């Protein structure tokens, strides 16, 4: 019980160090949840040991263990889902794909946007690729760089790769 009490203090203190930044970064959230889970395990050890000492009910040990596991699984389910999305190159939760599509389509001279893909480059950076149809323009007029800057400023897309096309079928004969 004494060792578990030290674990509660150490793990709670460590978890609190990661509390502030854990909403913006999946890695920090993972560390926070891990340390908070370790603190919870130590609390469970103290509670179960104390009750077993008083009552002699040894079945409390596995019961508390199962309860702790269920709490940790429930608390980390969102983190697991987010990590799978990151690994699968899914659009980040904060990416408003519809608004980005609308923004790109509404740009000067743009008649169509296709093959739009948005994914997380890391836990804090978003990337985008798209084909932008802009008849009568070759893309060399600074449009592409202005559009990349606007995507970063408005939507947080830090890495944009835009292919400017004269027509929808220019690079895709089957379209």
N, CA, C and O of each residue as an XYZ file, in Angstrom:
700
protein
N       0.830     -1.196      0.000
C       0.000      0.000      0.000
C       0.871      1.256      0.000
O       0.518      2.255     -0.627
N       2.001      1.211      0.696
C       2.896      2.366      0.748
C       3.504      2.632     -0.636
O       3.601      3.783     -1.062
N       3.906      1.582     -1.323
C       4.473      1.749     -2.665
C       3.405      2.290     -3.616
O       3.695      3.145     -4.453
N       2.187      1.799     -3.492
C       1.087      2.289     -4.327
C       0.796      3.761     -4.044
O       0.468      4.513     -4.963
N       0.911      4.178     -2.790
C       0.693      5.587     -2.443
C       1.747      6.476     -3.109
O       1.432      7.565     -3.588
N       2.984      6.013     -3.136
C       4.041      6.753     -3.845
C       3.692      6.816     -5.336
O       3.897      7.845     -5.981
N       3.168      5.723     -5.876
C       2.755      5.692     -7.279
C       1.641      6.687     -7.579
O       1.650      7.327     -8.631
N       0.679      6.824     -6.665
C      -0.409      7.799     -6.852
C       0.177      9.205     -6.960
O      -0.171      9.960     -7.868
N       1.057      9.549     -6.041
C       1.637     10.895     -6.019
C       2.483     11.141     -7.269
O       2.332     12.167     -7.932
N       3.371     10.201     -7.590
C       4.280     10.380     -8.734
C       3.511     10.425    -10.051
O       3.760     11.294    -10.886
N       2.580      9.496    -10.239
C       1.839      9.443    -11.504
C       0.857     10.599    -11.645
O       0.673     11.113    -12.748
N       0.231     11.013    -10.567
C      -0.671     12.163    -10.627
C       0.114     13.427    -10.949
O      -0.314     14.233    -11.774
N       1.253     13.602    -10.305
C       2.098     14.762    -10.588
C       2.548     14.794    -12.035
O       2.533     15.848    -12.671
N       2.948     13.647    -12.558
C       3.383     13.578    -13.951
C       2.214     13.845    -14.898
O       2.371     14.565    -15.884
N       1.053     13.278    -14.609
C      -0.131     13.500    -15.446
C      -0.495     14.982    -15.482
O      -0.856     15.511    -16.533
N      -0.401     15.640    -14.349
C      -0.743     17.068    -14.294
C       0.198     17.918    -15.147
O      -0.201     18.966    -15.654
N       1.432     17.474    -15.305
C       2.370     18.211    -16.159
C       1.919     18.193    -17.626
O       2.231     19.111    -18.383
N       1.192     17.156    -18.018
C       0.751     17.022    -19.404
C      -0.713     17.421    -19.589
O      -1.240     17.313    -20.697
N      -1.365     17.868    -18.553
C      -2.795     18.191    -18.620
C      -3.080     19.352    -19.551
O      -4.025     19.284    -20.337
N      -2.297     20.411    -19.488
C      -2.589     21.623    -20.245
C      -2.556     21.400    -21.755
O      -3.459     21.857    -22.454
N      -1.560     20.722    -22.268
C      -1.419     20.583    -23.711
C      -2.077     19.352    -24.302
O      -1.940     19.108    -25.501
N      -2.784     18.569    -23.506
C      -3.245     17.275    -24.007
C      -4.402     17.334    -24.986
O      -4.698     16.324    -25.625
N      -5.068     18.463    -25.134
C      -6.191     18.514    -26.061
C      -5.746     18.749    -27.497
O      -6.444     18.347    -28.428
N      -4.611     19.385    -27.697
C      -4.165     19.755    -29.037
C      -3.288     18.685    -29.687
O      -3.117     18.703    -30.906
N      -2.737     17.770    -28.923
C      -1.763     16.839    -29.470
C      -2.062     15.430    -28.974
O      -2.139     15.190    -27.769
N      -2.230     14.506    -29.906
C      -2.560     13.126    -29.547
C      -1.458     12.484    -28.706
O      -1.743     11.658    -27.839
N      -0.201     12.857    -28.955
C       0.899     12.291    -28.180
C       0.829     12.733    -26.724
O       0.984     11.919    -25.814
N       0.592     14.031    -26.505
C       0.477     14.532    -25.127
C      -0.735     13.933    -24.426
O      -0.682     13.609    -23.240
N      -1.836     13.788    -25.176
C      -3.039     13.186    -24.583
C      -2.767     11.734    -24.198
O      -3.231     11.262    -23.160
N      -2.008     11.024    -25.048
C      -1.660      9.638    -24.738
C      -0.822      9.532    -23.473
O      -1.058      8.657    -22.639
N       0.155     10.419    -23.329
C       0.995     10.411    -22.121
C       0.138     10.736    -20.899
O       0.236     10.070    -19.868
N      -0.705     11.770    -21.023
C      -1.577     12.144    -19.909
C      -2.455     10.962    -19.485
O      -2.528     10.633    -18.301
N      -3.122     10.326    -20.454
C      -4.015      9.206    -20.127
C      -3.248      8.033    -19.539
O      -3.747      7.354    -18.641
N      -2.039      7.785    -20.033
C      -1.223      6.697    -19.492
C      -0.881      6.948    -18.012
O      -1.032      6.071    -17.162
N      -0.419      8.173    -17.740
C      -0.033      8.489    -16.358
C      -1.260      8.535    -15.435
O      -1.195      8.082    -14.292
N      -2.374      9.080    -15.931
C      -3.598      9.104    -15.123
C      -4.085      7.678    -14.873
O      -4.576      7.362    -13.789
N      -3.945      6.820    -15.884
C      -4.321      5.414    -15.711
C      -3.447      4.718    -14.679
O      -3.939      3.932    -13.869
N      -2.151      5.008    -14.709
C      -1.250      4.426    -13.703
C      -1.608      4.894    -12.297
O      -1.555      4.117    -11.344
N      -1.976      6.180    -12.175
C      -2.396      6.698    -10.866
C      -3.666      5.995    -10.406
O      -3.802      5.658     -9.230
N      -4.607      5.772    -11.341
C      -5.856      5.085    -11.010
C      -5.586      3.649    -10.563
O      -6.212      3.163     -9.620
N      -4.666      2.976    -11.229
C      -4.302      1.615    -10.822
C      -3.772      1.622     -9.387
O      -4.129      0.759     -8.585
N      -2.923      2.595     -9.069
C      -2.375      2.675     -7.705
C      -3.476      2.934     -6.681
O      -3.454      2.366     -5.589
N      -4.432      3.783     -7.025
C      -5.574      4.031     -6.124
C      -6.367      2.739     -5.927
O      -6.787      2.419     -4.815
N      -6.566      1.997     -7.029
C      -7.274      0.719     -6.929
C      -6.547     -0.281     -6.043
O      -7.175     -1.014     -5.279
N      -5.225     -0.308     -6.146
C      -4.425     -1.209     -5.308
C      -4.604     -0.858     -3.830
O      -4.794     -1.736     -2.988
N      -4.540      0.440     -3.534
C      -4.703      0.876     -2.130
C      -6.094      0.518     -1.618
O      -6.232     -0.020     -0.519
N      -7.133      0.817     -2.416
C      -8.508      0.546     -1.991
C      -8.735     -0.952     -1.786
O      -9.270     -1.375     -0.761
N      -8.324     -1.743     -2.771
C      -8.530     -3.193     -2.667
C      -7.746     -3.769     -1.494
O      -8.277     -4.579     -0.734
N      -6.490     -3.360     -1.340
C      -5.666     -3.890     -0.235
C      -6.262     -3.517      1.113
O      -6.317     -4.343      2.025
N      -6.712     -2.263      1.237
C      -7.316     -1.836      2.503
C      -8.576     -2.622      2.830
O      -8.763     -3.062      3.965
N      -9.435     -2.797      1.840
C     -10.673     -3.559      2.082
C     -10.390     -5.031      2.355
O     -11.055     -5.647      3.188
N      -9.417     -5.592      1.666
C      -9.058     -6.996      1.906
C      -8.499     -7.160      3.313
O      -8.802     -8.144      3.987
N      -7.677     -6.199      3.768
C      -7.145     -6.261      5.132
C      -8.260     -6.238      6.166
O      -8.216     -6.967      7.157
N      -9.266     -5.388      5.928
C     -10.353     -5.223      6.897
C     -11.349     -6.379      6.832
O     -11.785     -6.877      7.870
N     -11.714     -6.811      5.620
C     -12.798     -7.789      5.479
C     -12.321     -9.208      5.200
O     -13.024    -10.169      5.513
N     -11.128     -9.351      4.612
C     -10.656    -10.677      4.220
C     -11.236    -11.131      2.887
O     -11.014    -12.272      2.480
N     -11.967    -10.274      2.208
C     -12.591    -10.617      0.920
C     -11.563    -10.503     -0.213
O     -11.397     -9.437     -0.807
N     -10.904    -11.571     -0.494
C      -9.854    -11.544     -1.513
C     -10.411    -11.391     -2.940
O      -9.676    -11.021     -3.856
N     -11.689    -11.673     -3.121
C     -12.301    -11.518     -4.440
C     -12.365    -10.044     -4.868
O     -12.628     -9.749     -6.034
N     -12.126     -9.124     -3.931
C     -12.125     -7.707     -4.287
C     -10.973     -7.346     -5.227
O     -11.083     -6.425     -6.036
N      -9.867     -8.086     -5.108
C      -8.698     -7.787     -5.948
C      -9.024     -7.918     -7.444
O      -8.788     -6.967     -8.190
N      -9.558     -9.058     -7.911
C      -9.886     -9.131     -9.341
C     -11.040     -8.200     -9.737
O     -11.070     -7.699    -10.861
N     -11.976     -7.969     -8.831
C     -13.081     -7.061     -9.135
C     -12.579     -5.636     -9.381
O     -12.987     -4.986    -10.343
N     -11.709     -5.167     -8.520
C     -11.139     -3.830     -8.688
C     -10.291     -3.781     -9.960
O     -10.306     -2.776    -10.671
N      -9.555     -4.847    -10.252
C      -8.743     -4.901    -11.478
C      -9.615     -4.773    -12.716
O      -9.281     -4.011    -13.623
N     -10.715     -5.494    -12.775
C     -11.621     -5.422    -13.923
C     -12.237     -4.023    -14.026
O     -12.357     -3.481    -15.125
N     -12.621     -3.444    -12.908
C     -13.194     -2.090    -12.912
C     -12.183     -1.080    -13.453
O     -12.545     -0.206    -14.240
N     -10.942     -1.189    -13.044
C      -9.897     -0.278    -13.522
C      -9.695     -0.443    -15.031
O      -9.580      0.548    -15.751
N      -9.653     -1.675    -15.506
C      -9.492     -1.930    -16.941
C     -10.637     -1.297    -17.725
O     -10.401     -0.660    -18.752
N     -11.870     -1.461    -17.259
C     -13.024     -0.879    -17.958
C     -12.951      0.646    -17.986
O     -13.281      1.263    -18.999
N     -12.528      1.249    -16.896
C     -12.403      2.710    -16.841
C     -11.317      3.188    -17.814
O     -11.507      4.178    -18.521
N     -10.188      2.488    -17.848
C      -9.094      2.875    -18.748
C      -9.521      2.700    -20.207
O      -9.252      3.576    -21.029
N     -10.171      1.604    -20.540
C     -10.631      1.394    -21.921
C     -11.619      2.483    -22.329
O     -11.516      3.034    -23.425
N     -12.568      2.793    -21.463
C     -13.548      3.842    -21.768
C     -12.858      5.197    -21.943
O     -13.221      5.971    -22.828
N     -11.880      5.476    -21.114
C     -11.193      6.760    -21.167
C     -10.258      6.920    -22.350
O      -9.972      8.043    -22.764
N      -9.778      5.814    -22.900
C      -8.807      5.898    -23.994
C      -9.395      5.506    -25.347
O      -8.673      5.507    -26.343
N     -10.667      5.176    -25.412
C     -11.287      4.749    -26.662
C     -11.159      5.824    -27.737
O     -10.830      5.511    -28.881
N     -11.410      7.076    -27.391
C     -11.286      8.179    -28.343
C      -9.859      8.335    -28.844
O      -9.640      8.623    -30.020
N      -8.894      8.148    -27.965
C      -7.486      8.225    -28.349
C      -7.145      7.124    -29.356
O      -6.428      7.371    -30.326
N      -7.645      5.936    -29.131
C      -7.412      4.831    -30.060
C      -8.023      5.137    -31.423
O      -7.383      4.921    -32.452
N      -9.249      5.636    -31.440
C      -9.917      5.989    -32.692
C      -9.124      7.063    -33.451
O      -8.957      6.977    -34.667
N      -8.644      8.064    -32.726
C      -7.868      9.140    -33.339
C      -6.536      8.622    -33.889
O      -6.101      9.049    -34.959
N      -5.892      7.710    -33.169
C      -4.627      7.131    -33.638
C      -4.842      6.289    -34.895
O      -4.000      6.300    -35.792
N      -5.945      5.569    -34.972
C      -6.259      4.783    -36.171
C      -6.513      5.714    -37.346
O      -6.031      5.464    -38.451
N      -7.271      6.791    -37.116
C      -7.504      7.777    -38.182
C      -6.189      8.357    -38.690
O      -6.005      8.525    -39.896
N      -5.283      8.660    -37.781
C      -3.977      9.206    -38.162
C      -3.199      8.194    -38.997
O      -2.595      8.554    -40.007
N      -3.213      6.948    -38.584
C      -2.492      5.899    -39.306
C      -3.113      5.620    -40.680
O      -2.412      5.221    -41.609
N      -4.415      5.829    -40.806
C      -5.123      5.557    -42.061
C      -5.190      6.780    -42.976
O      -5.838      6.732    -44.021
N      -4.526      7.879    -42.595
C      -4.531      9.118    -43.381
C      -5.933      9.677    -43.573
O      -6.237     10.229    -44.631
N      -6.778      9.545    -42.581
C      -8.119     10.127    -42.637
C      -8.017     11.637    -42.439
O      -7.048     12.137    -41.867
N      -9.026     12.349    -42.918
C      -9.044     13.798    -42.694
C      -9.097     14.043    -41.188
O      -9.884     13.405    -40.488
N      -8.272     14.956    -40.683
C      -8.279     15.239    -39.247
C      -9.656     15.711    -38.784
O     -10.421     16.290    -39.556
N      -9.951     15.460    -37.538
C     -11.255     15.809    -36.976
C     -11.576     17.292    -37.157
O     -12.731     17.645    -37.397
N     -10.582     18.153    -37.046
C     -10.809     19.589    -37.154
C     -10.896     20.104    -38.584
O     -11.165     21.286    -38.797
N     -10.672     19.238    -39.565
C     -10.690     19.675    -40.965
C     -12.129     19.756    -41.463
O     -12.861     18.767    -41.427
N     -12.524     20.917    -41.921
C     -13.855     21.095    -42.494
C     -13.725     20.943    -44.003
O     -13.563     21.928    -44.725
N     -13.796     19.710    -44.470
C     -13.551     19.385    -45.869
C     -14.529     20.132    -46.774
O     -14.134     20.649    -47.819
N     -15.781     20.191    -46.388
C     -16.782     20.893    -47.190
C     -16.470     22.372    -47.356
O     -16.599     22.917    -48.452
N     -16.060     23.022    -46.273
C     -15.716     24.448    -46.342
C     -14.468     24.677    -47.185
O     -14.382     25.662    -47.918
N     -13.507     23.774    -47.083
C     -12.292     23.904    -47.887
C     -12.633     23.729    -49.365
O     -12.144     24.484    -50.206
N     -13.459     22.750    -49.685
C     -13.894     22.530    -51.077
C     -14.616     23.769    -51.601
O     -14.353     24.217    -52.717
N     -15.529     24.323    -50.793
C     -16.271     25.522    -51.189
C     -15.335     26.703    -51.391
O     -15.479     27.452    -52.357
N     -14.377     26.876    -50.486
C     -13.410     27.966    -50.598
C     -12.610     27.860    -51.891
O     -12.467     28.842    -52.619
N     -12.090     26.667    -52.175
C     -11.278     26.481    -53.379
C     -12.101     26.728    -54.644
O     -11.624     27.357    -55.588
N     -13.324     26.237    -54.657
C     -14.184     26.388    -55.822
C     -14.560     27.845    -56.055
O     -14.769     28.254    -57.197
N     -14.648     28.632    -54.985
C     -15.052     30.037    -55.097
C     -13.899     30.966    -55.492
O     -14.118     32.160    -55.694
N     -12.687     30.440    -55.603
C     -11.539     31.284    -55.951
C     -11.635     31.775    -57.390
O     -12.276     31.150    -58.235
N     -10.991     32.896    -57.650
C     -11.023     33.573    -58.944
C     -10.648     32.646    -60.094
O      -9.540     32.111    -60.138
N     -11.573     32.465    -61.012
C     -11.317     31.689    -62.217
C     -11.457     30.194    -62.061
O     -11.332     29.476    -63.053
N     -11.710     29.686    -60.868
C     -11.796     28.245    -60.637
C     -13.191     27.757    -61.026
O     -14.202     28.299    -60.579
N     -13.224     26.725    -61.867
C     -14.508     26.149    -62.281
C     -14.783     24.796    -61.638
O     -15.925     24.337    -61.610
N     -13.734     24.158    -61.122
C     -13.928     22.841    -60.515
C     -12.732     22.513    -59.620
O     -11.612     22.960    -59.865
N     -12.992     21.741    -58.602
C     -11.940     21.198    -57.735
C     -12.228     19.709    -57.606
O     -13.341     19.316    -57.255
N     -11.231     18.885    -57.890
C     -11.422     17.441    -57.759
C     -10.165     16.810    -57.179
O      -9.127     17.456    -57.042
N     -10.284     15.554    -56.851
C      -9.193     14.808    -56.206
C      -8.668     15.544    -54.978
O      -7.459     15.620    -54.757
N      -9.580     16.078    -54.193
C      -9.219     16.782    -52.955
C      -8.986     15.753    -51.864
O      -9.862     14.950    -51.544
N      -7.793     15.792    -51.301
C      -7.432     14.879    -50.214
C      -6.833     15.699    -49.079
O      -5.965     16.543    -49.300
N      -7.304     15.442    -47.863
C      -6.804     16.138    -46.683
C      -6.439     15.074    -45.656
O      -7.221     14.157    -45.406
N      -5.260     15.190    -45.062
C      -4.828     14.229    -44.062
C      -3.896     14.913    -43.078
O      -3.423     16.025    -43.313
N      -3.646     14.234    -41.981
C      -2.747     14.760    -40.954
C      -1.316     14.357    -41.295
O      -1.023     13.178    -41.497
N      -0.428     15.351    -41.355
C       0.999     15.075    -41.564
C       1.629     14.592    -40.255
O       2.557     13.784    -40.245
N       1.097     15.110    -39.173
C       1.551     14.751    -37.830
C       0.362     15.009    -36.911
O      -0.764     15.197    -37.370
N       0.620     15.015    -35.647
C      -0.477     15.264    -34.712
C      -0.875     16.726    -34.663
O      -1.896     17.068    -34.065
N      -0.084     17.601    -35.283
C      -0.388     19.032    -35.230
C      -0.428     19.706    -36.599
O      -0.752     20.891    -36.675
N      -0.110     18.996    -37.683
C      -0.061     19.615    -39.000
C      -0.934     18.860    -39.997
O      -1.002     17.631    -39.997
N      -1.605     19.650    -40.855
C      -2.506     19.105    -41.849
C      -1.946     19.354    -43.254
O      -1.319     20.381    -43.514
N      -2.187     18.388    -44.154
C      -1.751     18.514    -45.543
C      -2.953     18.362    -46.472
O      -3.989     17.808    -46.103
N      -2.776     18.875    -47.693
C      -3.856     18.846    -48.666
C      -3.269     18.706    -50.056
O      -2.236     19.303    -50.360
N      -3.915     17.928    -50.892
C      -3.623     17.910    -52.315
C      -4.947     18.078    -53.040
O      -5.983     17.604    -52.574
N      -4.910     18.757    -54.189
C      -6.123     18.955    -54.976
C      -5.771     19.326    -56.400
O      -4.716     19.902    -56.664
N      -6.659     18.990    -57.311
C      -6.588     19.430    -58.688
C      -7.580     20.582    -58.815
O      -8.765     20.431    -58.520
N      -7.080     21.732    -59.256
C      -7.898     22.943    -59.378
C      -8.016     23.280    -60.861
O      -7.021     23.565    -61.529
N      -9.244     23.244    -61.362
C      -9.483     23.547    -62.772
C      -9.698     25.052    -62.897
O     -10.600     25.632    -62.292
N      -8.826     25.663    -63.716
C      -8.849     27.123    -63.894
C      -8.568     27.423    -65.371
O      -7.431     27.717    -65.741
N      -9.596     27.348    -66.206
C      -9.394     27.557    -67.646
C      -8.794     28.932    -67.943
O      -9.155     29.939    -67.334
N      -7.866     28.935    -68.901
C      -7.268     30.187    -69.323
C      -6.147     30.679    -68.437
O      -5.622     31.769    -68.665
N      -5.769     29.919    -67.447
C      -4.669     30.300    -66.556
C      -3.662     29.160    -66.514
O      -4.036     27.988    -66.551
N      -2.400     29.505    -66.438
C      -1.377     28.454    -66.406
C      -0.865     28.146    -65.001
O      -0.044     27.244    -64.836
N      -1.325     28.864    -64.001
C      -0.896     28.593    -62.635
C       0.404     29.263    -62.251
O       0.827     29.168    -61.099
N       1.057     29.947    -63.199
C       2.348     30.563    -62.916
C       2.215     32.013    -62.449
O       3.227     32.691    -62.274
N       1.018     32.491    -62.250
C       0.789     33.906    -61.917
C       0.763     34.191    -60.422
O       0.275     35.243    -60.009
N       1.260     33.305    -59.627
C       1.253     33.507    -58.183
C      -0.024     33.011    -57.526
O      -0.146     33.014    -56.301
N      -0.959     32.591    -58.336
C      -2.239     32.095    -57.810
C      -2.027     30.939    -56.833
O      -2.610     30.907    -55.750
N      -1.193     30.007    -57.233
C      -0.958     28.820    -56.410
C      -0.378     29.203    -55.046
O      -0.845     28.703    -54.023
N       0.621     30.072    -55.012
C       1.222     30.445    -53.724
C       0.249     31.244    -52.869
O       0.208     31.068    -51.652
N      -0.542     32.127    -53.496
C      -1.549     32.875    -52.738
C      -2.600     31.935    -52.149
O      -3.048     32.115    -51.017
N      -2.981     30.941    -52.929
C      -3.976     29.978    -52.474
C      -3.433     29.142    -51.306
O      -4.151     28.868    -50.345
N      -2.168     28.743    -51.400
C      -1.542     27.983    -50.305
C      -1.493     28.807    -49.023
O      -1.767     28.294    -47.938
N      -1.143     30.079    -49.151
C      -1.114     30.967    -47.979
C      -2.506     31.123    -47.385
O      -2.667     31.105    -46.165
N      -3.505     31.276    -48.234
C      -4.885     31.422    -47.752
C      -5.367     30.149    -47.062
O      -6.072     30.223    -46.056
N      -4.999     28.989    -47.589
C      -5.386     27.719    -46.962
C      -4.777     27.583    -45.569
O      -5.422     27.086    -44.645
N      -3.531     28.027    -45.427
C      -2.899     27.961    -44.107
C      -3.560     28.936    -43.136
O      -3.860     28.582    -41.996
N      -3.780     30.144    -43.588
C      -4.360     31.187    -42.733
C      -5.799     30.845    -42.314
O      -6.150     30.988    -41.143
N      -6.620     30.399    -43.254
C      -8.041     30.176    -42.974
C      -8.354     28.819    -42.373
O      -9.261     28.702    -41.548
N      -7.609     27.785    -42.776
C      -7.982     26.425    -42.388
C      -6.878     25.663    -41.659
O      -7.095     24.530    -41.227
N      -5.694     26.270    -41.517
C      -4.605     25.596    -40.817
C      -3.900     24.540    -41.647
O      -3.185     23.704    -41.094
N      -4.083     24.555    -42.973
C      -3.409     23.603    -43.856
C      -1.993     24.119    -44.096
O      -1.798     25.111    -44.799
N      -1.012     23.446    -43.514
C       0.373     23.933    -43.600
C       1.105     23.417    -44.825
O       2.102     24.007    -45.241
N       0.633     22.336    -45.405
C       1.295     21.749    -46.575
C       0.235     21.504    -47.649
O      -0.530     20.544    -47.560
N       0.190     22.366    -48.657
C      -0.783     22.218    -49.743
C      -0.051     22.005    -51.060
O       0.882     22.735    -51.396
N      -0.488     21.001    -51.790
C       0.024     20.748    -53.128
C      -1.156     20.863    -54.080
O      -2.091     20.063    -54.034
N      -1.095     21.874    -54.946
C      -2.206     22.160    -55.849
C      -1.751     21.966    -57.290
O      -0.709     22.476    -57.702
N      -2.537     21.232    -58.035
C      -2.265     21.053    -59.457
C      -3.282     21.888    -60.219
O      -4.483     21.627    -60.151
N      -2.801     22.892    -60.945
C      -3.672     23.767    -61.720
C      -3.873     23.133    -63.100
O      -2.903     22.796    -63.779
N      -5.125     22.973    -63.507
C      -5.448     22.361    -64.788
C      -6.288     23.318    -65.621
O      -7.029     24.139    -65.079
N      -6.170     23.211    -66.944
C      -6.970     24.023    -67.862
C      -8.393     23.493    -67.980
O      -9.341     24.262    -68.137
N      -8.531     22.173    -67.903
C      -9.866     21.566    -67.984
C      -9.888     20.314    -67.116
O      -8.844     19.779    -66.742
N     -11.073     19.868    -66.810
C     -11.239     18.707    -65.936
C     -10.564     17.465    -66.541
O     -10.019     16.644    -65.803
N     -10.594     17.324    -67.846
C     -10.073     16.108    -68.463
C      -8.613     16.218    -68.895
O      -8.076     15.284    -69.491
N      -7.962     17.348    -68.601
C      -6.586     17.564    -69.051
C      -5.632     16.468    -68.600
O      -4.812     15.995    -69.388
N      -5.733     16.064    -67.347
C      -4.816     15.046    -66.806
C      -5.513     13.730    -66.519
O      -4.929     12.808    -65.949
N      -6.764     13.662    -66.921
C      -7.522     12.450    -66.648
C      -8.417     12.169    -67.860
O      -9.593     12.532    -67.841
N      -7.890     11.534    -68.914
C      -8.648     11.341    -70.157
C      -9.961     10.596    -69.957
O     -10.880     10.763    -70.758
N     -10.078      9.780    -68.914
C     -11.307      9.006    -68.702
C     -12.425      9.843    -68.105
O     -13.583      9.423    -68.118
N     -12.098     11.028    -67.579
C     -13.102     11.843    -66.882
C     -14.115     12.440    -67.849
O     -15.026     13.151    -67.427
